[in-house]
Amino acid sequence: MANMKIANIKSTRICAFCRNWYDPANAAIVPKAPQAGFFEYNHNARNKCMLTGLDQLSWASCGKFSCKF
């Protein structure tokens, strides 16, 4: 079972919501209340960052964050 967490994309700058985190199907995120900006994300998901080329966990962050929504 996936370890799901809820976050607000308006105030959270984590890899799960970054356009540079390679998740083309958005399999690691699920909308909960998208009008308010709340999404559920898989806390254990790991995908490649297209900027650094390194595998990053969904909850990681960096200074080059760019929201995918």
PQR file of N, CA, C, O and H, with PARSE charges and radii, in Angstrom:
ATOM      1  N   MET A   1       0.841  -1.183   0.000 -0.4000 1.5000
ATOM      2  CA  MET A   1       0.000   0.000   0.000 -0.0000 2.0000
ATOM      3  C   MET A   1       0.880   1.239   0.000  0.5500 1.7000
ATOM      4  O   MET A   1       1.880   1.300   0.716 -0.5500 1.4000
ATOM      5  N   ALA A   2       0.512   2.205  -0.790 -0.4000 1.5000
ATOM      6  CA  ALA A   2       1.293   3.435  -0.917 -0.0000 2.0000
ATOM      7  C   ALA A   2       1.143   4.303   0.327  0.5500 1.7000
ATOM      8  O   ALA A   2       0.079   4.361   0.943 -0.5500 1.4000
ATOM      9  H   ALA A   2      -0.300   2.155  -1.372  0.4000 1.0000
ATOM     10  N   ASN A   3       2.212   4.960   0.674 -0.4000 1.5000
ATOM     11  CA  ASN A   3       2.218   5.887   1.798 -0.0000 2.0000
ATOM     12  C   ASN A   3       1.822   7.260   1.260  0.5500 1.7000
ATOM     13  O   ASN A   3       2.676   8.011   0.790 -0.5500 1.4000
ATOM     14  H   ASN A   3       3.077   4.912   0.174  0.4000 1.0000
ATOM     15  N   MET A   4       0.538   7.589   1.324 -0.4000 1.5000
ATOM     16  CA  MET A   4       0.021   8.818   0.731 -0.0000 2.0000
ATOM     17  C   MET A   4      -0.038   9.943   1.760  0.5500 1.7000
ATOM     18  O   MET A   4      -0.428   9.734   2.909 -0.5500 1.4000
ATOM     19  H   MET A   4      -0.156   6.978   1.706  0.4000 1.0000
ATOM     20  N   LYS A   5       0.357  11.139   1.327 -0.4000 1.5000
ATOM     21  CA  LYS A   5       0.309  12.346   2.155 -0.0000 2.0000
ATOM     22  C   LYS A   5      -0.480  13.402   1.393  0.5500 1.7000
ATOM     23  O   LYS A   5      -0.575  13.337   0.168 -0.5500 1.4000
ATOM     24  H   LYS A   5       0.674  11.308   0.394  0.4000 1.0000
ATOM     25  N   ILE A   6      -1.045  14.369   2.100 -0.4000 1.5000
ATOM     26  CA  ILE A   6      -1.786  15.457   1.468 -0.0000 2.0000
ATOM     27  C   ILE A   6      -0.980  16.739   1.597  0.5500 1.7000
ATOM     28  O   ILE A   6      -0.420  17.030   2.654 -0.5500 1.4000
ATOM     29  H   ILE A   6      -0.968  14.422   3.095  0.4000 1.0000
ATOM     30  N   ALA A   7      -0.925  17.508   0.504 -0.4000 1.5000
ATOM     31  CA  ALA A   7      -0.189  18.774   0.505 -0.0000 2.0000
ATOM     32  C   ALA A   7      -0.927  19.792  -0.357  0.5500 1.7000
ATOM     33  O   ALA A   7      -1.686  19.435  -1.257 -0.5500 1.4000
ATOM     34  H   ALA A   7      -1.380  17.271  -0.355  0.4000 1.0000
ATOM     35  N   ASN A   8      -0.691  21.052  -0.064 -0.4000 1.5000
ATOM     36  CA  ASN A   8      -1.257  22.148  -0.844 -0.0000 2.0000
ATOM     37  C   ASN A   8      -0.206  22.609  -1.841  0.5500 1.7000
ATOM     38  O   ASN A   8       0.884  23.022  -1.443 -0.5500 1.4000
ATOM     39  H   ASN A   8      -0.074  21.342   0.668  0.4000 1.0000
ATOM     40  N   ILE A   9      -0.518  22.543  -3.134 -0.4000 1.5000
ATOM     41  CA  ILE A   9       0.476  22.894  -4.153 -0.0000 2.0000
ATOM     42  C   ILE A   9       0.785  24.387  -4.181  0.5500 1.7000
ATOM     43  O   ILE A   9       1.782  24.802  -4.771 -0.5500 1.4000
ATOM     44  H   ILE A   9      -1.403  22.207  -3.457  0.4000 1.0000
ATOM     45  N   LYS A  10      -0.064  25.195  -3.548 -0.4000 1.5000
ATOM     46  CA  LYS A  10       0.177  26.642  -3.527 -0.0000 2.0000
ATOM     47  C   LYS A  10       1.267  27.028  -2.539  0.5500 1.7000
ATOM     48  O   LYS A  10       1.890  28.082  -2.675 -0.5500 1.4000
ATOM     49  H   LYS A  10      -0.874  24.857  -3.069  0.4000 1.0000
ATOM     50  N   SER A  11       1.499  26.173  -1.540 -0.4000 1.5000
ATOM     51  CA  SER A  11       2.485  26.518  -0.514 -0.0000 2.0000
ATOM     52  C   SER A  11       3.589  25.477  -0.349  0.5500 1.7000
ATOM     53  O   SER A  11       4.511  25.685   0.439 -0.5500 1.4000
ATOM     54  H   SER A  11       0.993  25.317  -1.429  0.4000 1.0000
ATOM     55  N   THR A  12       3.515  24.364  -1.075 -0.4000 1.5000
ATOM     56  CA  THR A  12       4.496  23.287  -0.945 -0.0000 2.0000
ATOM     57  C   THR A  12       5.350  23.207  -2.198  0.5500 1.7000
ATOM     58  O   THR A  12       4.826  23.176  -3.312 -0.5500 1.4000
ATOM     59  H   THR A  12       2.766  24.195  -1.715  0.4000 1.0000
ATOM     60  N   ARG A  13       6.665  23.172  -2.020 -0.4000 1.5000
ATOM     61  CA  ARG A  13       7.585  23.111  -3.160 -0.0000 2.0000
ATOM     62  C   ARG A  13       8.362  21.796  -3.105  0.5500 1.7000
ATOM     63  O   ARG A  13       9.557  21.775  -2.808 -0.5500 1.4000
ATOM     64  H   ARG A  13       7.091  23.197  -1.115  0.4000 1.0000
ATOM     65  N   ILE A  14       7.651  20.689  -3.400 -0.4000 1.5000
ATOM     66  CA  ILE A  14       8.288  19.373  -3.372 -0.0000 2.0000
ATOM     67  C   ILE A  14       8.324  18.787  -4.785  0.5500 1.7000
ATOM     68  O   ILE A  14       7.579  19.213  -5.668 -0.5500 1.4000
ATOM     69  H   ILE A  14       6.681  20.706  -3.641  0.4000 1.0000
ATOM     70  N   CYS A  15       9.192  17.817  -4.977 -0.4000 1.5000
ATOM     71  CA  CYS A  15       9.414  17.226  -6.302 -0.0000 2.0000
ATOM     72  C   CYS A  15       8.150  16.631  -6.923  0.5500 1.7000
ATOM     73  O   CYS A  15       7.998  16.677  -8.144 -0.5500 1.4000
ATOM     74  H   CYS A  15       9.797  17.471  -4.260  0.4000 1.0000
ATOM     75  N   ALA A  16       7.254  16.080  -6.133 -0.4000 1.5000
ATOM     76  CA  ALA A  16       6.037  15.469  -6.676 -0.0000 2.0000
ATOM     77  C   ALA A  16       5.225  16.453  -7.506  0.5500 1.7000
ATOM     78  O   ALA A  16       4.494  16.040  -8.406 -0.5500 1.4000
ATOM     79  H   ALA A  16       7.378  16.042  -5.141  0.4000 1.0000
ATOM     80  N   PHE A  17       5.340  17.749  -7.222 -0.4000 1.5000
ATOM     81  CA  PHE A  17       4.570  18.773  -7.927 -0.0000 2.0000
ATOM     82  C   PHE A  17       5.426  19.598  -8.881  0.5500 1.7000
ATOM     83  O   PHE A  17       4.968  20.620  -9.391 -0.5500 1.4000
ATOM     84  H   PHE A  17       5.935  18.085  -6.491  0.4000 1.0000
ATOM     85  N   CYS A  18       6.655  19.170  -9.126 -0.4000 1.5000
ATOM     86  CA  CYS A  18       7.572  19.910  -9.996 -0.0000 2.0000
ATOM     87  C   CYS A  18       7.519  19.373 -11.424  0.5500 1.7000
ATOM     88  O   CYS A  18       7.452  18.161 -11.633 -0.5500 1.4000
ATOM     89  H   CYS A  18       7.027  18.339  -8.712  0.4000 1.0000
ATOM     90  N   ARG A  19       7.550  20.274 -12.406 -0.4000 1.5000
ATOM     91  CA  ARG A  19       7.503  19.856 -13.815 -0.0000 2.0000
ATOM     92  C   ARG A  19       8.782  19.146 -14.241  0.5500 1.7000
ATOM     93  O   ARG A  19       8.786  18.472 -15.271 -0.5500 1.4000
ATOM     94  H   ARG A  19       7.604  21.258 -12.236  0.4000 1.0000
ATOM     95  N   ASN A  20       9.867  19.277 -13.480 -0.4000 1.5000
ATOM     96  CA  ASN A  20      11.137  18.641 -13.824 -0.0000 2.0000
ATOM     97  C   ASN A  20      11.276  17.227 -13.258  0.5500 1.7000
ATOM     98  O   ASN A  20      12.219  16.515 -13.603 -0.5500 1.4000
ATOM     99  H   ASN A  20       9.864  19.825 -12.644  0.4000 1.0000
ATOM    100  N   TRP A  21      10.354  16.818 -12.399 -0.4000 1.5000
ATOM    101  CA  TRP A  21      10.357  15.470 -11.818 -0.0000 2.0000
ATOM    102  C   TRP A  21       9.636  14.561 -12.805  0.5500 1.7000
ATOM    103  O   TRP A  21       8.444  14.751 -13.047 -0.5500 1.4000
ATOM    104  H   TRP A  21       9.589  17.397 -12.118  0.4000 1.0000
ATOM    105  N   TYR A  22      10.325  13.577 -13.381 -0.4000 1.5000
ATOM    106  CA  TYR A  22       9.789  12.775 -14.479 -0.0000 2.0000
ATOM    107  C   TYR A  22       8.699  11.820 -14.005  0.5500 1.7000
ATOM    108  O   TYR A  22       8.978  10.723 -13.520 -0.5500 1.4000
ATOM    109  H   TYR A  22      11.293  13.422 -13.184  0.4000 1.0000
ATOM    110  N   ASP A  23       7.461  12.257 -14.154 -0.4000 1.5000
ATOM    111  CA  ASP A  23       6.280  11.455 -13.846 -0.0000 2.0000
ATOM    112  C   ASP A  23       5.203  11.834 -14.868  0.5500 1.7000
ATOM    113  O   ASP A  23       4.217  12.480 -14.514 -0.5500 1.4000
ATOM    114  H   ASP A  23       7.234  13.148 -14.547  0.4000 1.0000
ATOM    115  N   PRO A  24       5.389  11.431 -16.152 -0.5600 1.5000
ATOM    116  CA  PRO A  24       4.501  11.904 -17.220  0.2800 2.0000
ATOM    117  C   PRO A  24       3.029  11.538 -17.034  0.5500 1.7000
ATOM    118  O   PRO A  24       2.157  12.266 -17.511 -0.5500 1.4000
ATOM    119  N   ALA A  25       2.733  10.442 -16.361 -0.4000 1.5000
ATOM    120  CA  ALA A  25       1.344  10.045 -16.143 -0.0000 2.0000
ATOM    121  C   ALA A  25       0.799  10.594 -14.825  0.5500 1.7000
ATOM    122  O   ALA A  25      -0.360  10.352 -14.487 -0.5500 1.4000
ATOM    123  H   ALA A  25       3.440   9.851 -15.974  0.4000 1.0000
ATOM    124  N   ASN A  26       1.622  11.327 -14.085 -0.4000 1.5000
ATOM    125  CA  ASN A  26       1.246  11.847 -12.761 -0.0000 2.0000
ATOM    126  C   ASN A  26       0.721  10.726 -11.865  0.5500 1.7000
ATOM    127  O   ASN A  26      -0.265  10.900 -11.149 -0.5500 1.4000
ATOM    128  H   ASN A  26       2.563  11.523 -14.360  0.4000 1.0000
ATOM    129  N   ALA A  27       1.387   9.580 -11.916 -0.4000 1.5000
ATOM    130  CA  ALA A  27       0.970   8.406 -11.154 -0.0000 2.0000
ATOM    131  C   ALA A  27       1.178   8.577  -9.657  0.5500 1.7000
ATOM    132  O   ALA A  27       0.542   7.876  -8.870 -0.5500 1.4000
ATOM    133  H   ALA A  27       2.188   9.439 -12.499  0.4000 1.0000
ATOM    134  N   ALA A  28       2.046   9.484  -9.244 -0.4000 1.5000
ATOM    135  CA  ALA A  28       2.352   9.661  -7.827 -0.0000 2.0000
ATOM    136  C   ALA A  28       1.442  10.672  -7.148  0.5500 1.7000
ATOM    137  O   ALA A  28       1.532  10.857  -5.934 -0.5500 1.4000
ATOM    138  H   ALA A  28       2.563  10.054  -9.883  0.4000 1.0000
ATOM    139  N   ILE A  29       0.560  11.338  -7.907 -0.4000 1.5000
ATOM    140  CA  ILE A  29      -0.313  12.346  -7.309 -0.0000 2.0000
ATOM    141  C   ILE A  29      -1.773  12.078  -7.651  0.5500 1.7000
ATOM    142  O   ILE A  29      -2.095  11.558  -8.719 -0.5500 1.4000
ATOM    143  H   ILE A  29       0.487  11.188  -8.893  0.4000 1.0000
ATOM    144  N   VAL A  30      -2.656  12.449  -6.709 -0.4000 1.5000
ATOM    145  CA  VAL A  30      -4.099  12.286  -6.874 -0.0000 2.0000
ATOM    146  C   VAL A  30      -4.766  13.563  -6.378  0.5500 1.7000
ATOM    147  O   VAL A  30      -4.491  13.989  -5.256 -0.5500 1.4000
ATOM    148  H   VAL A  30      -2.395  12.872  -5.841  0.4000 1.0000
ATOM    149  N   PRO A  31      -5.636  14.191  -7.174 -0.5600 1.5000
ATOM    150  CA  PRO A  31      -6.319  15.399  -6.698  0.2800 2.0000
ATOM    151  C   PRO A  31      -7.284  15.071  -5.560  0.5500 1.7000
ATOM    152  O   PRO A  31      -8.039  14.102  -5.643 -0.5500 1.4000
ATOM    153  N   LYS A  32      -7.259  15.867  -4.511 -0.4000 1.5000
ATOM    154  CA  LYS A  32      -8.200  15.714  -3.400 -0.0000 2.0000
ATOM    155  C   LYS A  32      -9.223  16.840  -3.439  0.5500 1.7000
ATOM    156  O   LYS A  32     -10.427  16.584  -3.429 -0.5500 1.4000
ATOM    157  H   LYS A  32      -6.646  16.654  -4.444  0.4000 1.0000
ATOM    158  N   ALA A  33      -8.758  18.075  -3.481 -0.4000 1.5000
ATOM    159  CA  ALA A  33      -9.603  19.269  -3.627 -0.0000 2.0000
ATOM    160  C   ALA A  33      -8.827  20.233  -4.512  0.5500 1.7000
ATOM    161  O   ALA A  33      -8.280  21.220  -4.020 -0.5500 1.4000
ATOM    162  H   ALA A  33      -7.780  18.283  -3.488  0.4000 1.0000
ATOM    163  N   PRO A  34      -8.772  19.956  -5.822 -0.5600 1.5000
ATOM    164  CA  PRO A  34      -7.912  20.739  -6.712  0.2800 2.0000
ATOM    165  C   PRO A  34      -8.255  22.224  -6.770  0.5500 1.7000
ATOM    166  O   PRO A  34      -7.373  23.048  -7.017 -0.5500 1.4000
ATOM    167  N   GLN A  35      -9.522  22.581  -6.546 -0.4000 1.5000
ATOM    168  CA  GLN A  35      -9.892  23.989  -6.555 -0.0000 2.0000
ATOM    169  C   GLN A  35      -9.169  24.746  -5.444  0.5500 1.7000
ATOM    170  O   GLN A  35      -8.794  25.906  -5.619 -0.5500 1.4000
ATOM    171  H   GLN A  35     -10.237  21.912  -6.345  0.4000 1.0000
ATOM    172  N   ALA A  36      -8.979  24.095  -4.316 -0.4000 1.5000
ATOM    173  CA  ALA A  36      -8.282  24.698  -3.180 -0.0000 2.0000
ATOM    174  C   ALA A  36      -6.783  24.422  -3.231  0.5500 1.7000
ATOM    175  O   ALA A  36      -6.031  24.966  -2.422 -0.5500 1.4000
ATOM    176  H   ALA A  36      -9.284  23.153  -4.174  0.4000 1.0000
ATOM    177  N   GLY A  37      -6.336  23.582  -4.172 -0.4000 1.5000
ATOM    178  CA  GLY A  37      -4.917  23.286  -4.322 -0.0000 2.0000
ATOM    179  C   GLY A  37      -4.429  22.080  -3.546  0.5500 1.7000
ATOM    180  O   GLY A  37      -3.220  21.890  -3.413 -0.5500 1.4000
ATOM    181  H   GLY A  37      -6.947  23.140  -4.829  0.4000 1.0000
ATOM    182  N   PHE A  38      -5.338  21.253  -3.026 -0.4000 1.5000
ATOM    183  CA  PHE A  38      -4.928  20.095  -2.240 -0.0000 2.0000
ATOM    184  C   PHE A  38      -4.818  18.847  -3.108  0.5500 1.7000
ATOM    185  O   PHE A  38      -5.752  18.471  -3.816 -0.5500 1.4000
ATOM    186  H   PHE A  38      -6.320  21.408  -3.135  0.4000 1.0000
ATOM    187  N   PHE A  39      -3.648  18.218  -3.030 -0.4000 1.5000
ATOM    188  CA  PHE A  39      -3.380  16.985  -3.759 -0.0000 2.0000
ATOM    189  C   PHE A  39      -2.786  15.972  -2.793  0.5500 1.7000
ATOM    190  O   PHE A  39      -2.110  16.335  -1.831 -0.5500 1.4000
ATOM    191  H   PHE A  39      -2.889  18.523  -2.455  0.4000 1.0000
ATOM    192  N   GLU A  40      -3.047  14.700  -3.061 -0.4000 1.5000
ATOM    193  CA  GLU A  40      -2.456  13.609  -2.302 -0.0000 2.0000
ATOM    194  C   GLU A  40      -1.293  13.092  -3.137  0.5500 1.7000
ATOM    195  O   GLU A  40      -1.415  12.958  -4.355 -0.5500 1.4000
ATOM    196  H   GLU A  40      -3.597  14.406  -3.843  0.4000 1.0000
ATOM    197  N   TYR A  41      -0.164  12.802  -2.493 -0.4000 1.5000
ATOM    198  CA  TYR A  41       0.990  12.293  -3.238 -0.0000 2.0000
ATOM    199  C   TYR A  41       1.596  11.098  -2.525  0.5500 1.7000
ATOM    200  O   TYR A  41       1.505  10.975  -1.303 -0.5500 1.4000
ATOM    201  H   TYR A  41      -0.065  12.911  -1.504  0.4000 1.0000
ATOM    202  N   ASN A  42       2.211  10.222  -3.298 -0.4000 1.5000
ATOM    203  CA  ASN A  42       2.865   9.033  -2.765 -0.0000 2.0000
ATOM    204  C   ASN A  42       4.205   9.458  -2.169  0.5500 1.7000
ATOM    205  O   ASN A  42       5.127   9.837  -2.892 -0.5500 1.4000
ATOM    206  H   ASN A  42       2.284  10.321  -4.290  0.4000 1.0000
ATOM    207  N   HIS A  43       4.299   9.392  -0.865 -0.4000 1.5000
ATOM    208  CA  HIS A  43       5.485   9.856  -0.139 -0.0000 2.0000
ATOM    209  C   HIS A  43       6.728   9.029  -0.473  0.5500 1.7000
ATOM    210  O   HIS A  43       7.848   9.521  -0.336 -0.5500 1.4000
ATOM    211  H   HIS A  43       3.551   9.085  -0.278  0.4000 1.0000
ATOM    212  N   ASN A  44       6.548   7.786  -0.908 -0.4000 1.5000
ATOM    213  CA  ASN A  44       7.682   6.902  -1.196 -0.0000 2.0000
ATOM    214  C   ASN A  44       8.066   6.847  -2.671  0.5500 1.7000
ATOM    215  O   ASN A  44       9.004   6.136  -3.031 -0.5500 1.4000
ATOM    216  H   ASN A  44       5.638   7.386  -1.019  0.4000 1.0000
ATOM    217  N   ALA A  45       7.365   7.580  -3.529 -0.4000 1.5000
ATOM    218  CA  ALA A  45       7.659   7.539  -4.967 -0.0000 2.0000
ATOM    219  C   ALA A  45       9.041   8.118  -5.242  0.5500 1.7000
ATOM    220  O   ALA A  45       9.485   9.046  -4.566 -0.5500 1.4000
ATOM    221  H   ALA A  45       6.604   8.158  -3.236  0.4000 1.0000
ATOM    222  N   ARG A  46       9.707   7.562  -6.235 -0.4000 1.5000
ATOM    223  CA  ARG A  46      11.051   8.009  -6.619 -0.0000 2.0000
ATOM    224  C   ARG A  46      11.110   8.058  -8.140  0.5500 1.7000
ATOM    225  O   ARG A  46      10.861   7.059  -8.813 -0.5500 1.4000
ATOM    226  H   ARG A  46       9.347   6.808  -6.784  0.4000 1.0000
ATOM    227  N   ASN A  47      11.443   9.233  -8.675 -0.4000 1.5000
ATOM    228  CA  ASN A  47      11.579   9.416 -10.117 -0.0000 2.0000
ATOM    229  C   ASN A  47      12.792  10.286 -10.397  0.5500 1.7000
ATOM    230  O   ASN A  47      13.365  10.894  -9.493 -0.5500 1.4000
ATOM    231  H   ASN A  47      11.646  10.045  -8.128  0.4000 1.0000
ATOM    232  N   LYS A  48      13.170  10.332 -11.661 -0.4000 1.5000
ATOM    233  CA  LYS A  48      14.354  11.092 -12.065 -0.0000 2.0000
ATOM    234  C   LYS A  48      14.036  12.572 -12.220  0.5500 1.7000
ATOM    235  O   LYS A  48      13.003  12.939 -12.780 -0.5500 1.4000
ATOM    236  H   LYS A  48      12.705   9.838 -12.395  0.4000 1.0000
ATOM    237  N   CYS A  49      14.927  13.415 -11.721 -0.4000 1.5000
ATOM    238  CA  CYS A  49      14.846  14.855 -11.947 -0.0000 2.0000
ATOM    239  C   CYS A  49      15.471  15.130 -13.309  0.5500 1.7000
ATOM    240  O   CYS A  49      16.598  14.714 -13.574 -0.5500 1.4000
ATOM    241  H   CYS A  49      15.766  13.116 -11.266  0.4000 1.0000
ATOM    242  N   MET A  50      14.744  15.827 -14.166 -0.4000 1.5000
ATOM    243  CA  MET A  50      15.236  16.097 -15.513 -0.0000 2.0000
ATOM    244  C   MET A  50      16.345  17.151 -15.522  0.5500 1.7000
ATOM    245  O   MET A  50      17.061  17.276 -16.515 -0.5500 1.4000
ATOM    246  H   MET A  50      13.828  16.166 -13.950  0.4000 1.0000
ATOM    247  N   LEU A  51      16.499  17.904 -14.444 -0.4000 1.5000
ATOM    248  CA  LEU A  51      17.561  18.909 -14.377 -0.0000 2.0000
ATOM    249  C   LEU A  51      18.874  18.323 -13.876  0.5500 1.7000
ATOM    250  O   LEU A  51      19.936  18.594 -14.436 -0.5500 1.4000
ATOM    251  H   LEU A  51      15.917  17.803 -13.637  0.4000 1.0000
ATOM    252  N   THR A  52      18.798  17.516 -12.817 -0.4000 1.5000
ATOM    253  CA  THR A  52      20.018  16.978 -12.218 -0.0000 2.0000
ATOM    254  C   THR A  52      20.376  15.593 -12.739  0.5500 1.7000
ATOM    255  O   THR A  52      21.537  15.189 -12.683 -0.5500 1.4000
ATOM    256  H   THR A  52      17.935  17.295 -12.362  0.4000 1.0000
ATOM    257  N   GLY A  53      19.376  14.855 -13.252 -0.4000 1.5000
ATOM    258  CA  GLY A  53      19.609  13.495 -13.719 -0.0000 2.0000
ATOM    259  C   GLY A  53      19.653  12.476 -12.592  0.5500 1.7000
ATOM    260  O   GLY A  53      19.987  11.315 -12.825 -0.5500 1.4000
ATOM    261  H   GLY A  53      18.432  15.183 -13.298  0.4000 1.0000
ATOM    262  N   LEU A  54      19.324  12.888 -11.383 -0.4000 1.5000
ATOM    263  CA  LEU A  54      19.354  12.007 -10.218 -0.0000 2.0000
ATOM    264  C   LEU A  54      17.949  11.572  -9.838  0.5500 1.7000
ATOM    265  O   LEU A  54      16.982  12.299 -10.064 -0.5500 1.4000
ATOM    266  H   LEU A  54      19.053  13.832 -11.194  0.4000 1.0000
ATOM    267  N   ASP A  55      17.841  10.370  -9.253 -0.4000 1.5000
ATOM    268  CA  ASP A  55      16.556   9.923  -8.720 -0.0000 2.0000
ATOM    269  C   ASP A  55      16.261  10.711  -7.452  0.5500 1.7000
ATOM    270  O   ASP A  55      17.107  10.824  -6.566 -0.5500 1.4000
ATOM    271  H   ASP A  55      18.627   9.780  -9.070  0.4000 1.0000
ATOM    272  N   GLN A  56      15.049  11.254  -7.378 -0.4000 1.5000
ATOM    273  CA  GLN A  56      14.633  12.045  -6.223 -0.0000 2.0000
ATOM    274  C   GLN A  56      13.349  11.465  -5.649  0.5500 1.7000
ATOM    275  O   GLN A  56      12.487  10.986  -6.387 -0.5500 1.4000
ATOM    276  H   GLN A  56      14.361  11.162  -8.099  0.4000 1.0000
ATOM    277  N   LEU A  57      13.230  11.512  -4.334 -0.4000 1.5000
ATOM    278  CA  LEU A  57      11.986  11.123  -3.681 -0.0000 2.0000
ATOM    279  C   LEU A  57      10.948  12.214  -3.896  0.5500 1.7000
ATOM    280  O   LEU A  57      11.300  13.372  -4.123 -0.5500 1.4000
ATOM    281  H   LEU A  57      13.929  11.901  -3.735  0.4000 1.0000
ATOM    282  N   SER A  58       9.681  11.853  -3.827 -0.4000 1.5000
ATOM    283  CA  SER A  58       8.609  12.810  -4.099 -0.0000 2.0000
ATOM    284  C   SER A  58       8.596  13.974  -3.122  0.5500 1.7000
ATOM    285  O   SER A  58       8.147  15.062  -3.482 -0.5500 1.4000
ATOM    286  H   SER A  58       9.395  10.913  -3.642  0.4000 1.0000
ATOM    287  N   TRP A  59       9.072  13.783  -1.902 -0.4000 1.5000
ATOM    288  CA  TRP A  59       9.034  14.844  -0.893 -0.0000 2.0000
ATOM    289  C   TRP A  59      10.293  15.705  -0.870  0.5500 1.7000
ATOM    290  O   TRP A  59      10.383  16.635  -0.069 -0.5500 1.4000
ATOM    291  H   TRP A  59       9.437  12.899  -1.609  0.4000 1.0000
ATOM    292  N   ALA A  60      11.261  15.415  -1.727 -0.4000 1.5000
ATOM    293  CA  ALA A  60      12.486  16.224  -1.791 -0.0000 2.0000
ATOM    294  C   ALA A  60      12.173  17.573  -2.446  0.5500 1.7000
ATOM    295  O   ALA A  60      11.119  17.748  -3.058 -0.5500 1.4000
ATOM    296  H   ALA A  60      11.188  14.659  -2.378  0.4000 1.0000
ATOM    297  N   SER A  61      13.095  18.510  -2.311 -0.4000 1.5000
ATOM    298  CA  SER A  61      12.903  19.820  -2.935 -0.0000 2.0000
ATOM    299  C   SER A  61      14.254  20.426  -3.286  0.5500 1.7000
ATOM    300  O   SER A  61      15.298  19.977  -2.813 -0.5500 1.4000
ATOM    301  H   SER A  61      13.952  18.367  -1.814  0.4000 1.0000
ATOM    302  N   CYS A  62      14.211  21.468  -4.133 -0.4000 1.5000
ATOM    303  CA  CYS A  62      15.426  22.195  -4.481 -0.0000 2.0000
ATOM    304  C   CYS A  62      15.052  23.617  -4.886  0.5500 1.7000
ATOM    305  O   CYS A  62      13.870  23.956  -4.938 -0.5500 1.4000
ATOM    306  H   CYS A  62      13.363  21.834  -4.517  0.4000 1.0000
ATOM    307  N   GLY A  63      16.032  24.433  -5.166 -0.4000 1.5000
ATOM    308  CA  GLY A  63      15.797  25.825  -5.526 -0.0000 2.0000
ATOM    309  C   GLY A  63      15.303  26.024  -6.941  0.5500 1.7000
ATOM    310  O   GLY A  63      14.970  27.148  -7.318 -0.5500 1.4000
ATOM    311  H   GLY A  63      16.992  24.158  -5.124  0.4000 1.0000
ATOM    312  N   LYS A  64      15.244  24.967  -7.742 -0.4000 1.5000
ATOM    313  CA  LYS A  64      14.827  25.083  -9.143 -0.0000 2.0000
ATOM    314  C   LYS A  64      13.399  24.586  -9.361  0.5500 1.7000
ATOM    315  O   LYS A  64      13.037  24.196 -10.471 -0.5500 1.4000
ATOM    316  H   LYS A  64      15.515  24.054  -7.436  0.4000 1.0000
ATOM    317  N   PHE A  65      12.599  24.599  -8.312 -0.4000 1.5000
ATOM    318  CA  PHE A  65      11.216  24.120  -8.381 -0.0000 2.0000
ATOM    319  C   PHE A  65      10.404  24.949  -9.370  0.5500 1.7000
ATOM    320  O   PHE A  65      10.484  26.177  -9.390 -0.5500 1.4000
ATOM    321  H   PHE A  65      12.893  24.916  -7.410  0.4000 1.0000
ATOM    322  N   SER A  66       9.615  24.246 -10.195 -0.4000 1.5000
ATOM    323  CA  SER A  66       8.690  24.879 -11.135 -0.0000 2.0000
ATOM    324  C   SER A  66       7.402  24.057 -11.118  0.5500 1.7000
ATOM    325  O   SER A  66       7.398  22.905 -11.553 -0.5500 1.4000
ATOM    326  H   SER A  66       9.549  23.248 -10.179  0.4000 1.0000
ATOM    327  N   CYS A  67       6.326  24.631 -10.626 -0.4000 1.5000
ATOM    328  CA  CYS A  67       5.071  23.897 -10.442 -0.0000 2.0000
ATOM    329  C   CYS A  67       4.513  23.393 -11.767  0.5500 1.7000
ATOM    330  O   CYS A  67       4.466  24.138 -12.746 -0.5500 1.4000
ATOM    331  H   CYS A  67       6.330  25.567 -10.272  0.4000 1.0000
ATOM    332  N   LYS A  68       4.089  22.129 -11.803 -0.4000 1.5000
ATOM    333  CA  LYS A  68       3.576  21.530 -13.038 -0.0000 2.0000
ATOM    334  C   LYS A  68       2.111  21.854 -13.291  0.5500 1.7000
ATOM    335  O   LYS A  68       1.574  21.476 -14.333 -0.5500 1.4000
ATOM    336  H   LYS A  68       4.127  21.524 -11.009  0.4000 1.0000
ATOM    337  N   PHE A  69       1.456  22.538 -12.372 -0.4000 1.5000
ATOM    338  CA  PHE A  69       0.031  22.876 -12.553 -0.0000 2.0000
ATOM    339  C   PHE A  69      -0.145  24.344 -12.826  0.5500 1.7000
ATOM    340  O   PHE A  69      -1.271  24.808 -13.004 -0.5500 1.4000
ATOM    341  H   PHE A  69       1.892  22.844 -11.526  0.4000 1.0000
TER
END
